[in-house]
Amino acid sequence: MKVLVLTRIFPNRVEPTFGPYNLKQLAALRDNGHEVHVVCPVPWFPGAGLFSGKTRAANLSAVPRRDSFEALDVRHPRFLHVPRLLGAHAPLYAASVAPTVASLRGKAEVILSPFAYPDGVASILLGEALGVPVVIKLHGGDMNVGAKLPGPGRWIRWAFPKAARIVAVSDPLADAAVRFGAPQSRVDVVQDGVDDRVFRVRDAAEVRAKLGVDPSRRPLVFVGRLEKRKGVFELLEAFERLAPRHPDVDLVLVGDGDDTARCRERAERLGARVRLTGNLGMHEVADWLAASTFLTLPSYAEGTPNVVIEALASGRPVVASRVGGIPDMVLGPRMGELHAPEDVASLEAALEAALARSFDAHEIVRLTGRGTWHDSARRLAESLTAAIEERRP
């Protein structure tokens, strides 16, 4: 099967840790015998390169036009990005990348587009021009946030009935797709996988020593974008409240984002009790998860966050907000605690409850029941094949 992937959610040389789950799944799809070509557009505006360090689009101007990740061929065309015109993003995106997609005519039996808007909508426009079916994959933020905005929401309602298949990473996202017009019969749930060679049960004290952390300390670890919508300010406030009661507990924030400077300023009030690591590679993230007492993810909205999958595969409990697909992953107190989003008191109580309980790492892994990326890719291939076969006369 020949698959053309059109998505912005994929690593590049400037942001090598962006969208690692798509890289893993697509590499596994290739390893399972399918031909995969990736078109990963980057936002652009006239003179973008002159503003390096000031905007994401300016920083991404350094991304090469063609590249390779894990032996996957990746093209990086530029698309005209006008931030405030959300409703125009999809047609501008489609028009900008059309020449690149047209150059791959004959190398695509199906277009796979992870993320509903603008990627999925643009793929429907391009798929109709190429005469190939389109499969849109939903991750969470596209439906939990983007689809609720007027312009993107209207486009998504237009696109979903036209998609050959919709692939959702969780049941709540599948339900959301149906509410936005996708026929139930064309919606598949394909769980993301996990690299169990990297994310596995390890001795926490040994990994803490490797990271230069006193093995007697109990680090609570957050992994994600340092942005308000990820609940980082509620987390810092909740930690500040409980820290005096737990002198052996620290907080580690792994990641970067628009609010890094504000997080760092807030963390300074707690001195060495809070550590910001910046962005880290997959193996370093795996170390911090293995070293953690538990993962905490107090987001306002999520789909099925891969970091939760990875923490559970590492045998670590999770304290997270009760949003998106998280309640389908953290199934009870043997796996962690859930709390109300945007609620400091609820988060503090959940952290306190998890700190008071002991957890069995191997039981957490058993309860998770998560397959590998090759398992996930095989299931994805079934959906892609169905899209192709249903299109044939």
C-alpha positions in Angstrom: 0.0 0.0 0.0 1.2 3.5 -0.9 0.5 6.1 1.8 0.9 9.8 1.5 0.9 11.5 4.9 0.0 15.1 5.2 0.4 16.6 8.7 2.2 19.4 10.5 2.5 17.2 13.6 5.8 15.6 12.9 9.4 16.2 14.0 11.7 18.5 12.1 15.3 19.7 12.5 14.2 22.8 14.6 11.7 20.9 16.7 13.0 17.3 16.7 10.7 16.2 19.5 7.4 17.6 18.0 4.8 14.8 17.3 7.0 11.8 18.1 4.0 9.5 18.2 3.3 10.1 14.5 6.9 9.4 13.7 6.8 6.1 15.7 3.5 4.9 14.1 4.5 5.8 10.6 7.9 4.2 10.9 6.2 1.0 12.2 3.7 1.3 9.2 6.7 1.4 6.9 8.4 -1.5 8.7 5.2 -3.5 8.2 5.7 -3.4 4.5 4.0 -0.2 3.3 5.4 2.7 1.3 5.1 5.9 3.3 5.8 9.5 2.0 5.5 12.3 4.5 4.6 15.9 3.6 5.0 18.0 6.7 4.3 21.7 5.9 5.8 24.5 8.0 4.1 27.8 8.5 5.6 30.7 6.5 5.0 34.4 5.9 6.9 36.9 3.7 10.2 37.7 5.3 9.8 35.1 8.0 13.5 34.4 8.2 14.2 38.0 9.3 12.3 37.5 12.6 14.2 34.5 13.9 13.6 33.9 17.6 10.4 36.0 17.7 7.8 33.7 16.2 7.5 29.9 15.6 7.0 30.5 11.9 10.3 32.5 11.9 12.2 29.8 13.7 10.9 27.1 11.4 12.2 29.0 8.3 15.5 27.1 9.1 13.8 23.7 8.4 15.2 22.1 5.2 12.8 21.6 2.3 13.5 17.8 2.3 14.7 15.6 5.1 14.6 12.1 6.6 13.6 10.8 10.0 14.0 7.1 10.9 14.5 6.5 7.1 11.2 8.1 6.3 11.3 10.5 3.4 9.9 13.9 4.6 9.1 17.0 2.5 8.7 20.4 4.2 6.8 22.8 1.9 5.9 26.2 3.2 2.3 27.2 3.7 1.1 30.8 4.0 0.2 31.3 7.7 -2.1 34.2 8.7 -2.6 33.7 12.5 -5.8 35.6 13.0 -7.7 34.2 10.0 -8.4 30.7 11.4 -11.2 30.0 8.9 -8.8 30.6 6.0 -6.1 28.3 7.3 -7.3 25.2 5.5 -7.7 26.6 1.9 -4.4 28.5 2.3 -2.7 25.3 3.5 -4.1 23.3 0.6 -3.2 25.8 -2.0 0.4 26.2 -0.6 1.2 22.5 -0.5 -0.7 21.5 -3.7 2.4 21.5 -5.9 4.3 19.2 -3.5 1.4 16.8 -3.2 0.9 16.9 -7.0 4.6 15.8 -7.4 3.7 12.6 -5.5 0.9 11.7 -7.8 1.2 7.9 -8.5 2.9 7.4 -5.1 -0.3 7.6 -3.1 -3.3 5.2 -3.0 -4.6 7.0 0.1 -3.9 10.2 2.0 -3.5 9.9 5.8 -3.8 13.2 7.6 -3.2 13.2 11.4 -5.0 16.2 12.9 -8.4 17.5 11.8 -7.8 21.1 11.1 -6.3 22.5 9.0 -4.5 19.3 7.9 -7.5 17.0 7.6 -9.7 19.6 5.8 -6.8 20.5 3.4 -6.3 16.8 2.7 -10.0 16.5 1.7 -9.5 19.4 -0.7 -6.4 17.8 -2.2 -7.7 14.3 -2.1 -10.6 15.3 -4.3 -8.2 16.8 -6.8 -6.0 13.7 -6.9 -8.9 11.3 -6.9 -7.7 9.3 -3.8 -9.5 8.6 -0.5 -8.6 10.5 2.6 -8.3 9.2 6.2 -8.3 11.8 8.9 -6.7 10.8 12.2 -7.8 12.6 15.4 -5.5 13.2 18.3 -7.4 15.3 20.8 -6.6 19.0 20.6 -8.1 19.1 17.1 -11.5 18.1 18.5 -11.4 19.2 22.1 -10.2 22.7 21.3 -10.0 23.4 17.5 -13.4 22.0 16.5 -15.1 24.3 19.1 -13.9 27.4 17.3 -16.4 28.8 14.8 -14.3 28.8 11.6 -12.5 25.5 12.1 -15.7 23.9 13.4 -17.6 24.7 10.2 -14.8 23.3 8.0 -14.6 20.1 10.1 -18.4 19.6 9.7 -17.9 20.0 6.0 -15.0 17.6 5.8 -15.9 14.7 8.0 -18.8 13.3 5.9 -16.4 13.4 2.9 -13.6 11.4 4.6 -13.2 7.8 3.6 -12.5 6.9 7.2 -11.9 8.7 10.5 -9.3 7.2 12.8 -9.6 8.2 16.5 -7.1 7.4 19.2 -9.9 7.0 21.8 -13.6 6.3 22.1 -14.4 9.9 23.2 -12.8 11.2 20.1 -14.7 8.7 18.0 -17.9 9.9 19.5 -16.9 13.5 18.8 -16.2 12.6 15.2 -19.8 11.3 14.8 -21.2 14.5 16.4 -19.4 16.4 13.8 -20.9 14.5 10.9 -18.8 11.4 10.4 -20.9 8.3 9.7 -20.5 5.8 12.6 -19.7 3.0 10.1 -16.6 4.9 8.9 -15.1 5.7 12.3 -12.4 3.4 13.7 -10.6 3.5 17.1 -6.9 2.8 16.7 -5.0 3.2 20.0 -1.5 4.7 19.9 1.2 2.2 20.8 4.2 2.4 23.1 7.9 1.5 22.6 8.2 -1.0 25.4 12.0 -1.2 24.8 12.2 2.4 26.1 9.3 2.8 28.4 9.4 -0.1 30.8 9.5 -0.9 34.5 12.9 0.1 36.0 14.3 0.6 39.5 13.5 4.2 40.4 16.4 4.7 42.8 18.9 3.6 40.2 17.5 6.0 37.6 17.3 8.8 40.1 21.0 8.3 40.8 21.7 8.3 37.0 20.0 11.7 36.8 21.9 13.1 39.7 18.8 13.0 41.9 19.1 11.9 45.6 17.4 8.4 45.5 15.6 9.3 48.8 13.8 12.2 47.1 10.3 11.7 45.6 10.1 13.6 42.3 6.7 14.4 40.8 7.1 14.7 37.0 5.2 16.8 34.5 6.0 16.2 30.8 4.5 18.5 28.2 4.3 22.1 26.8 4.8 24.7 29.5 1.6 26.6 28.7 -1.4 27.7 30.7 -3.8 25.2 29.0 -1.6 22.3 30.3 -2.4 23.4 33.9 1.1 24.2 34.8 0.2 27.2 37.0 -2.4 25.2 38.9 0.3 22.5 39.4 2.8 25.0 40.7 0.3 26.4 43.1 -0.8 23.0 44.3 2.8 21.9 44.8 3.5 25.1 46.8 0.7 24.2 49.1 1.7 20.6 49.7 5.5 21.0 49.7 5.7 22.0 53.4 3.8 18.8 54.4 6.1 16.6 52.2 9.8 17.8 52.6 11.0 14.8 50.5 8.9 15.6 47.5 10.1 17.7 44.5 8.5 18.8 41.2 10.2 18.4 37.8 8.8 20.1 34.7 10.0 18.5 31.5 9.3 20.5 28.4 9.2 24.1 27.1 6.6 26.5 25.8 5.2 30.0 25.7 5.0 30.2 29.5 8.4 28.8 30.3 9.7 32.2 31.6 6.6 32.6 33.9 7.0 29.0 35.2 10.7 29.6 35.9 9.8 32.9 37.8 7.2 31.1 39.9 9.5 28.1 40.5 12.2 30.4 41.9 10.0 30.9 45.0 10.5 27.2 45.9 14.2 27.1 45.2 15.7 23.6 44.5 12.3 21.9 45.1 11.3 22.7 41.5 13.4 21.8 38.5 12.8 22.8 34.8 14.7 20.6 32.3 13.6 22.1 29.0 12.8 19.9 26.0 14.3 16.4 26.2 14.6 13.5 23.8 12.6 10.3 24.1 15.2 8.4 26.1 15.7 11.2 28.6 11.9 11.5 29.0 11.8 7.8 29.7 14.5 8.3 32.4 12.4 10.9 34.2 9.3 8.8 34.0 11.2 5.8 35.4 12.6 8.1 38.2 9.2 9.6 39.1 7.0 8.9 42.0 4.2 9.5 39.5 3.4 11.6 36.4 1.1 14.6 36.8 -0.7 16.1 33.9 -3.3 18.7 34.9 -4.4 19.8 31.4 -7.5 21.7 30.6 -8.2 19.4 27.6 -6.5 16.3 26.1 -7.1 13.5 23.7 -5.2 10.4 24.6 -1.9 11.9 25.7 1.1 9.7 24.8 3.0 10.7 27.9 0.2 9.0 30.0 0.6 5.8 27.9 4.4 6.0 28.4 4.2 6.6 32.2 1.8 3.6 32.6 4.1 1.4 30.5 6.9 2.4 32.8 4.8 1.2 35.7 4.3 4.7 37.1 0.9 5.9 38.4 -0.7 9.0 36.9 -2.3 12.0 38.5 -4.2 13.8 35.8 -7.3 15.9 35.0 -10.5 14.1 34.2 -10.6 15.2 30.5 -10.6 13.6 27.1 -9.5 10.0 26.9 -7.6 10.1 30.2 -10.4 8.4 32.3 -10.3 5.6 29.8 -6.6 5.1 30.6 -6.4 5.7 34.4 -9.0 3.1 35.3 -8.9 3.3 39.1 -6.9 4.0 42.2 -4.4 1.2 41.4 -3.3 3.3 38.4 -3.5 6.8 39.9 -5.8 9.7 40.7 -8.1 11.9 38.6 -9.1 15.5 39.4 -11.2 18.3 38.1 -9.4 20.5 35.5 -8.6 24.1 36.4 -9.2 23.4 40.1 -6.2 23.8 42.4 -7.9 22.3 45.4 -9.0 19.2 43.5 -5.4 18.8 42.1 -3.9 19.2 45.5 -6.2 16.5 46.9 -5.3 14.1 44.1 -1.6 14.7 44.6 -2.0 14.2 48.3 -3.9 10.9 47.8 -1.4 9.5 45.4 1.5 10.4 47.7 -0.2 8.5 50.5 -0.6 5.3 48.5 1.8 2.6 47.4 1.6 1.3 43.8 2.6 -2.0 42.2 4.5 -1.1 39.0 3.9 -4.5 37.3 0.2 -4.4 38.1 0.0 -0.9 36.4 1.6 -2.3 33.3 -0.8 -5.3 33.3 -3.9 -3.1 33.8 -2.8 -0.8 31.0 -2.9 -3.5 28.3 -1.3 -1.3 25.7 0.2 -2.8 22.5 3.4 -1.8 20.7 3.7 0.7 17.8 3.7 -2.2 15.4 0.4 -3.4 16.8 -1.0 0.1 16.3 0.4 0.4 12.8 -1.2 -2.9 11.8 -4.6 -1.7 13.0 -4.1 1.6 11.2 -3.2 -0.3 8.0 -6.6 -2.0 8.2 -8.4 1.3 8.2 -6.3 2.6 5.3 -6.9 -0.5 3.3 -10.7 -0.3 4.0 -10.6 3.3 2.7 -8.9 2.2 -0.5 -11.2 -0.8 -1.1 -14.4 1.1 -0.4 -13.4 3.7 -3.0 -12.9 1.1 -5.8 -15.9 0.6 -8.2 
